[in-house]
Amino acid sequence: MVSNFRQCVSSRFELRTMHKRWGSCTKEGKIILNPLLVSAPKDCIDYVIIHELCHIRIHNHSPSFYKLLETIIPDWQTRKNYLNTRIELRSVGSNKR
């Protein structure tokens, strides 16, 4: 299934520190990843990347989007919960805890 994404993925990627997101996908298909994601386990990184790749096909969080995501990563909710509860999302150099 992942190989199917090779057809629709542009070579447009960007790293951007974001205060509230691990990743994003623009309407044009540009994938933006938070560099702080490197502090997460590989399974969580895979989840974020696949989540954003799914947005290339479905540009919203509709039931169809989650059905597509679940066909690729059946345990996506576990990975998302781990990422959002155990890995702190903060900007580099921030003094906030």
Residue frames as a rotation matrix with the C-alpha (Angstrom) as fourth column:
MET 1
0.564 0.825 0.000 0.00
0.825 -0.564 0.000 0.00
0.000 0.000 -1.000 0.00
VAL 2
0.405 -0.479 -0.779 2.80
0.196 -0.786 0.586 2.44
-0.893 -0.389 -0.225 0.85
SER 3
-0.609 -0.684 0.403 4.33
0.519 0.041 0.854 1.92
-0.600 0.729 0.330 -2.58
ASN 4
0.123 0.744 0.657 1.15
0.984 -0.179 0.019 3.39
0.132 0.644 -0.754 -4.09
PHE 5
0.751 0.153 -0.642 2.02
0.378 -0.897 0.228 6.69
-0.542 -0.414 -0.732 -2.47
ARG 6
-0.317 -0.948 -0.029 5.19
0.484 -0.188 0.855 6.96
-0.816 0.257 0.518 -4.53
GLN 7
-0.315 0.273 0.909 3.02
0.931 -0.096 0.352 7.92
0.183 0.957 -0.223 -7.48
CYS 8
0.536 0.709 0.458 1.45
0.594 -0.703 0.392 10.90
0.600 0.062 -0.798 -5.71
VAL 9
0.615 -0.371 -0.695 4.22
0.576 -0.391 0.718 12.17
-0.538 -0.842 -0.027 -3.44
SER 10
0.852 -0.404 0.332 5.99
-0.011 -0.648 -0.761 15.23
0.523 0.645 -0.557 -4.68
SER 11
0.036 -0.921 -0.389 9.59
0.799 0.260 -0.543 15.86
0.601 -0.291 0.745 -3.73
ARG 12
-0.135 -0.015 0.991 8.45
-0.231 -0.972 -0.046 18.86
0.963 -0.235 0.128 -1.69
PHE 13
0.436 0.162 -0.885 9.31
0.785 0.413 0.462 18.36
0.441 -0.896 0.053 1.95
GLU 14
0.024 -0.426 0.904 10.14
-0.254 -0.877 -0.407 20.92
0.967 -0.221 -0.129 4.58
LEU 15
-0.192 -0.108 -0.975 11.28
0.903 0.369 -0.219 20.84
0.384 -0.923 0.026 8.18
ARG 16
-0.263 0.174 0.949 9.71
-0.174 -0.976 0.130 23.51
0.949 -0.131 0.287 10.35
THR 17
-0.910 -0.022 -0.414 9.53
0.398 0.233 -0.887 23.80
0.116 -0.972 -0.204 14.11
MET 18
-0.207 0.922 0.328 5.86
-0.152 -0.361 0.920 24.03
0.966 0.141 0.215 14.99
HIS 19
-0.743 -0.113 0.660 4.49
-0.630 -0.218 -0.746 24.61
0.228 -0.969 0.091 18.48
LYS 20
-0.122 0.820 0.560 1.34
-0.781 0.269 -0.563 22.52
-0.612 -0.506 0.608 18.17
ARG 21
0.852 0.460 -0.252 1.85
-0.505 0.591 -0.629 20.07
-0.140 0.663 0.736 15.31
TRP 22
0.148 -0.775 0.615 4.10
0.021 0.624 0.781 17.17
-0.989 -0.103 0.109 14.43
GLY 23
-0.781 -0.377 0.497 3.38
0.477 0.153 0.865 17.47
-0.403 0.913 0.061 10.73
SER 24
0.105 0.798 -0.593 1.28
-0.205 -0.566 -0.799 19.16
-0.973 0.205 0.104 8.10
CYS 25
-0.531 -0.194 0.825 0.38
0.739 0.371 0.563 18.78
-0.415 0.908 -0.054 4.44
THR 26
-0.600 0.292 -0.745 -0.52
-0.355 -0.932 -0.080 21.74
-0.717 0.216 0.662 2.26
LYS 27
0.511 0.858 0.045 -3.22
-0.238 0.191 -0.952 21.66
-0.826 0.476 0.302 -0.42
GLU 28
0.513 -0.417 -0.750 -0.40
-0.852 -0.138 -0.506 21.56
0.107 0.898 -0.426 -2.95
GLY 29
0.907 -0.097 -0.409 0.95
0.081 0.995 -0.056 18.35
0.413 0.018 0.911 -1.42
LYS 30
-0.086 -0.956 0.282 3.95
-0.343 -0.237 -0.909 19.81
0.935 -0.175 -0.307 0.38
ILE 31
0.650 0.226 -0.726 4.72
0.496 0.597 0.630 17.81
0.576 -0.770 0.275 3.52
ILE 32
0.051 -0.576 0.816 6.03
-0.559 -0.693 -0.455 19.74
0.828 -0.432 -0.358 6.51
LEU 33
0.486 0.025 -0.873 7.53
0.540 0.778 0.322 17.83
0.687 -0.628 0.365 9.42
ASN 34
0.857 -0.184 0.482 8.51
-0.477 -0.639 0.603 19.13
0.197 -0.747 -0.635 12.81
PRO 35
0.050 -0.924 -0.379 12.23
-0.395 0.331 -0.857 18.40
0.918 0.192 -0.348 13.37
LEU 36
-0.353 -0.132 0.926 11.44
-0.936 0.050 -0.350 17.69
0.000 -0.990 -0.141 17.04
LEU 37
0.723 0.666 -0.183 9.83
-0.682 0.730 -0.036 14.49
0.110 0.151 0.982 15.78
VAL 38
0.085 -0.779 -0.621 13.29
-0.354 0.559 -0.750 12.88
0.931 0.284 -0.228 15.88
SER 39
-0.672 -0.317 0.669 12.87
-0.718 0.055 -0.694 12.55
0.183 -0.947 -0.265 19.65
ALA 40
0.311 0.888 0.338 9.95
-0.897 0.391 -0.204 10.15
-0.313 -0.240 0.919 19.12
PRO 41
-0.209 -0.312 0.927 10.09
-0.067 0.950 0.305 6.39
-0.976 0.001 -0.219 18.59
LYS 42
-0.953 -0.267 -0.139 10.32
-0.164 0.071 0.984 5.20
-0.253 0.961 -0.112 15.00
ASP 43
-0.548 0.812 0.202 6.74
0.836 0.535 0.118 3.87
-0.012 0.234 -0.972 15.06
CYS 44
0.254 0.630 -0.734 5.47
0.580 -0.706 -0.406 7.34
-0.774 -0.323 -0.545 15.96
ILE 45
-0.452 -0.483 -0.750 7.57
-0.355 -0.673 0.648 8.98
-0.818 0.559 0.133 13.26
ASP 46
-0.958 0.139 0.250 6.15
0.284 0.560 0.778 6.50
-0.032 0.817 -0.576 10.74
TYR 47
-0.112 0.983 -0.145 2.64
0.928 0.051 -0.369 7.37
-0.356 -0.176 -0.918 11.92
VAL 48
0.141 0.157 -0.977 3.15
0.068 -0.986 -0.149 11.11
-0.988 -0.046 -0.150 11.37
ILE 49
-0.748 -0.490 -0.448 4.67
-0.401 -0.204 0.893 10.63
-0.530 0.847 -0.044 7.92
ILE 50
-0.833 0.491 0.254 1.96
0.548 0.673 0.496 8.21
0.072 0.552 -0.830 6.79
HIS 51
0.020 0.849 -0.528 -0.72
0.741 -0.367 -0.562 10.50
-0.671 -0.380 -0.637 8.25
GLU 52
-0.050 -0.096 -0.994 0.57
-0.319 -0.942 0.107 13.38
-0.947 0.322 0.017 6.14
LEU 53
-0.955 -0.279 -0.100 0.92
-0.193 0.328 0.925 11.19
-0.225 0.903 -0.367 3.05
CYS 54
-0.472 0.861 0.189 -2.74
0.846 0.502 -0.180 10.19
-0.250 0.075 -0.965 3.44
HIS 55
0.145 0.519 -0.842 -3.60
0.248 -0.843 -0.477 13.89
-0.958 -0.140 -0.251 3.21
ILE 56
-0.783 -0.406 -0.471 -2.24
-0.361 -0.321 0.876 13.94
-0.506 0.856 0.105 -0.32
ARG 57
-0.854 0.519 0.031 -5.17
0.389 0.598 0.701 11.69
0.345 0.611 -0.713 -1.26
ILE 58
0.266 0.953 -0.147 -7.77
0.777 -0.122 0.617 12.98
0.570 -0.278 -0.773 1.21
HIS 59
-0.461 -0.587 0.665 -7.32
0.270 -0.807 -0.525 16.59
0.845 -0.062 0.531 2.33
ASN 60
0.043 0.528 0.848 -9.39
-0.777 -0.516 0.360 16.42
0.628 -0.675 0.388 5.50
HIS 61
-0.895 -0.319 0.313 -10.01
-0.447 0.621 -0.644 14.27
0.012 -0.716 -0.698 8.58
SER 62
0.084 0.973 -0.213 -13.16
-0.971 0.128 0.203 12.60
0.225 0.190 0.956 7.29
PRO 63
0.521 0.168 0.837 -14.09
-0.467 0.877 0.115 8.96
-0.714 -0.451 0.535 7.98
SER 64
0.983 -0.182 -0.008 -12.59
0.081 0.472 -0.878 8.14
0.164 0.862 0.479 4.56
PHE 65
0.304 -0.916 0.260 -9.28
-0.674 -0.400 -0.621 9.61
0.673 0.014 -0.739 5.66
TYR 66
-0.045 -0.313 0.949 -9.19
-0.954 0.296 0.052 7.52
-0.297 -0.903 -0.312 8.83
LYS 67
0.832 0.344 0.435 -10.21
-0.192 0.914 -0.356 4.40
-0.521 0.213 0.827 6.92
LEU 68
0.774 -0.621 -0.125 -7.24
-0.100 0.075 -0.992 4.92
0.625 0.780 -0.004 4.57
LEU 69
0.017 -0.789 0.614 -4.91
-0.889 -0.293 -0.351 5.56
0.457 -0.540 -0.707 7.50
GLU 70
0.248 0.163 0.955 -6.13
-0.782 0.616 0.098 2.45
-0.572 -0.771 0.281 9.29
THR 71
0.997 0.072 -0.011 -5.53
-0.064 0.778 -0.625 0.25
-0.036 0.624 0.780 6.23
ILE 72
0.395 -0.919 0.005 -1.87
-0.158 -0.073 -0.985 1.28
0.905 0.389 -0.174 6.34
ILE 73
-0.785 -0.601 0.155 -1.34
-0.208 0.021 -0.978 1.57
0.584 -0.799 -0.141 10.11
PRO 74
0.034 0.884 -0.466 -4.01
0.344 0.427 0.836 -0.40
0.938 -0.189 -0.289 11.98
ASP 75
0.226 0.001 -0.974 -2.64
0.973 0.051 0.225 0.76
0.050 -0.999 0.010 15.35
TRP 76
-0.278 -0.372 0.886 -2.40
0.489 -0.848 -0.203 4.45
0.827 0.377 0.418 14.41
GLN 77
0.623 0.588 0.516 -4.41
-0.132 -0.571 0.810 5.54
0.771 -0.573 -0.278 17.47
THR 78
0.821 -0.407 -0.400 -1.95
0.556 0.411 0.723 3.85
-0.130 -0.816 0.563 19.84
ARG 79
-0.157 -0.938 0.310 0.96
0.974 -0.198 -0.106 5.55
0.161 0.285 0.945 18.10
LYS 80
-0.050 0.233 0.971 -0.78
0.213 -0.948 0.238 8.93
0.976 0.218 -0.002 18.12
ASN 81
0.891 0.449 0.072 -1.65
0.006 -0.169 0.986 8.64
0.454 -0.878 -0.153 21.81
TYR 82
0.473 -0.806 -0.356 1.92
0.859 0.331 0.392 7.69
-0.198 -0.490 0.849 22.71
LEU 83
-0.341 -0.633 0.695 3.28
0.800 -0.583 -0.139 10.61
0.493 0.509 0.705 20.73
ASN 84
0.027 0.456 0.889 0.86
0.009 -0.890 0.456 13.11
1.000 -0.004 -0.028 22.23
THR 85
0.920 0.369 0.130 1.18
-0.124 -0.039 0.992 11.96
0.371 -0.928 0.010 25.84
ARG 86
0.753 -0.647 -0.122 4.82
0.520 0.472 0.712 10.97
-0.403 -0.600 0.692 26.16
ILE 87
-0.272 -0.844 0.462 6.79
0.962 -0.257 0.097 13.16
0.037 0.470 0.882 23.77
GLU 88
0.158 0.312 -0.937 6.87
0.515 -0.836 -0.192 16.84
-0.843 -0.452 -0.293 24.63
LEU 89
0.198 -0.007 0.980 6.19
0.932 -0.310 -0.191 19.20
0.305 0.951 -0.055 21.76
ARG 90
0.688 -0.049 -0.724 8.06
0.334 -0.864 0.377 22.44
-0.644 -0.501 -0.578 22.34
SER 91
0.914 -0.385 0.127 10.24
-0.064 -0.446 -0.893 24.79
0.400 0.808 -0.432 20.42
VAL 92
0.205 -0.935 -0.291 13.99
0.864 0.312 -0.395 24.59
0.460 -0.171 0.872 20.62
GLY 93
-0.730 -0.603 0.322 15.30
0.346 -0.732 -0.587 26.98
0.589 -0.317 0.743 23.23
SER 94
0.179 0.868 0.463 11.97
-0.233 -0.419 0.877 27.27
0.956 -0.265 0.127 24.98
ASN 95
-0.831 -0.457 0.318 12.07
-0.375 0.037 -0.926 27.56
0.411 -0.889 -0.202 28.76
LYS 96
0.064 0.944 0.323 8.47
-0.990 0.019 0.140 26.35
0.126 -0.329 0.936 29.12
ARG 97
-0.946 -0.315 -0.078 7.89
-0.298 0.939 -0.173 22.91
0.128 -0.141 -0.982 30.62
